[in-house]
Amino acid sequence: HINIFLRVRPSKRTSPKFALDQGDARVAYHIPRDELAGYVNNQRETYEFRFNGILPPEAKQDEVFERVARPAVQGALEGINGTVVAYGQTGCGKAVTITGGAERYVDRGIIPRALSVLFEEMGKRSDTSYTVGVSYLEIYQDYGYDLLDPEHEVKRIEDLPKVSVQEDEAGALHMRNLGIH
């Protein structure tokens, strides 16, 4: 099951073309028709998108974690694979959502919160043995990069070795150059 959440970044000025309906978990964009296109104009004016949940501009990091990532962490503790993907335009806040701010503890992002919950829960379950591996992959301009690669001194993301997807004879996918730490 895949859940899709929209986190809306705070904006200094709101647009009358954007409508947010948290209760119905949808957003709509209204783009008025271009009058210069003439009388016969089939240009679409409204675009509507639905989500499993919307995190409004005032949502704090703890709310984002609880709604988006905690279910994946709890599932992992029960042996269910889980993935959290942040997708969006450059500068939209993905890194802040995933890693958080460095200034205040309360601004921690999904990764540090997930690790805290994971190890806290594992500590409570003395009857179970766990093996934990962590990978941190960034996809940037059609290439993947291992952000935890300890062997490379980097000034730019392009300095890291590229990660590629490969399929073996059995049809299983493997990430070449992506370490599990």
KAWO-V901114 format. One record per residue. RES is the residue in three letters. PHI is phi in whole degrees, 0 to 359 (NA if undefined). Layout:
RES;PHI + RES;PHI
This chain:
HIS;NA + ILE;247 + ASN;253 + ILE;239 + PHE;245 + LEU;248 + ARG;255 + VAL;267 + ARG;283 + PRO;300 + SER;229 + LYS;290 + ARG;223 + THR;275 + SER;256 + PRO;290 + LYS;275 + PHE;245 + ALA;235 + LEU;244 + ASP;239 + GLN;296 + GLY;299 + ASP;263 + ALA;52 + ARG;217 + VAL;233 + ALA;223 + TYR;244 + HIS;245 + ILE;248 + PRO;301 + ARG;297 + ASP;280 + GLU;298 + LEU;288 + ALA;283 + GLY;99 + TYR;290 + VAL;269 + ASN;222 + ASN;264 + GLN;299 + ARG;290 + GLU;255 + THR;238 + TYR;240 + GLU;237 + PHE;228 + ARG;248 + PHE;224 + ASN;285 + GLY;190 + ILE;237 + LEU;256 + PRO;290 + PRO;305 + GLU;275 + ALA;296 + LYS;268 + GLN;301 + ASP;294 + GLU;294 + VAL;300 + PHE;299 + GLU;300 + ARG;278 + VAL;261 + ALA;257 + ARG;305 + PRO;302 + ALA;291 + VAL;293 + GLN;298 + GLY;298 + ALA;300 + LEU;294 + GLU;262 + GLY;90 + ILE;258 + ASN;296 + GLY;216 + THR;221 + VAL;241 + VAL;242 + ALA;252 + TYR;230 + GLY;165 + GLN;295 + THR;304 + GLY;86 + CYS;273 + GLY;113 + LYS;300 + ALA;297 + VAL;295 + THR;295 + ILE;282 + THR;260 + GLY;92 + GLY;268 + ALA;270 + GLU;280 + ARG;233 + TYR;300 + VAL;294 + ASP;270 + ARG;306 + GLY;266 + ILE;298 + ILE;297 + PRO;297 + ARG;292 + ALA;297 + LEU;296 + SER;299 + VAL;295 + LEU;302 + PHE;288 + GLU;295 + GLU;292 + MET;297 + GLY;296 + LYS;280 + ARG;250 + SER;289 + ASP;275 + THR;236 + SER;256 + TYR;237 + THR;238 + VAL;244 + GLY;231 + VAL;232 + SER;233 + TYR;223 + LEU;251 + GLU;247 + ILE;255 + TYR;224 + GLN;49 + ASP;71 + TYR;235 + GLY;262 + TYR;224 + ASP;277 + LEU;282 + LEU;253 + ASP;297 + PRO;277 + GLU;267 + HIS;234 + GLU;277 + VAL;235 + LYS;248 + ARG;225 + ILE;299 + GLU;294 + ASP;284 + LEU;280 + PRO;295 + LYS;283 + VAL;264 + SER;231 + VAL;266 + GLN;229 + GLU;248 + ASP;270 + GLU;300 + ALA;275 + GLY;90 + ALA;280 + LEU;267 + HIS;227 + MET;259 + ARG;283 + ASN;78 + LEU;256 + GLY;279 + ILE;247 + HIS;251
